[in-house]
Amino acid sequence: MIPGRPQPWQIQSSEILADCRIFKVRKDVVVNPRTSQPHDMFVLEQPNWVNIIPLTSDEQVVMVEQWRHGSRSVQLETPGGLMDDGEAPDQCGRRELLEETGYDAGSIVHLGTVDPNPAIQNNRQHYILARDCRKVGDPKLDQAEDVTVKLVPLAAIPKMIQEGKITHGIVIGGFYWLNLYRQEHA
């Protein structure tokens, strides 16, 4: 125990309230160690995610436009998705890239991992760089997807973020990780 630092909260009970296909809602009753008072906390249990920054050999980003019901808008994003049980981030990245765009990568690099929203989510977000991407087929979309593939010059991405043309926080985080990687490997 480190004095003055927040301590873990004791879980008194835990139950699944809803199973919503891609996430579950869990209610935990926890005790605040500072006040000894119980509180209801709600957690979205989700599989880990992968987000891919796919670059062609001429520095084009393979992006997707798709409807996002939460914001009720069409978003310009990099491909990504849920990891299957037992699947490594690089395997998931290659699979999602191929399924959503029809592109395959010459090589894959793991850029980093974050907690998307540790206040209410239990999963991890992995960022993958897919280099030397090339089109090898058509996208293989599932019933809940409607995607348009777009090639965007990497040099245009910062201005597109500043202008609000790319607003998805997870996607912006991916470009941050790419920038760190490129600074380190320059």
Protein Blocks (a to p, Z undefined) as FASTA:
>chain_A
ZZhiacddddfbdcdfbdghjaccdddddddfklopacdddddddddddddddddfkopa
cddddddfklopacdddddddddehiafklmmmmmmmmmnopacfbdcdfbdcdfblmlp
cbdcdddddehiacfbdcdddfkbccddddddfklmmmmmmnopamcfklmmmmmmmmmm
mmmmZZ
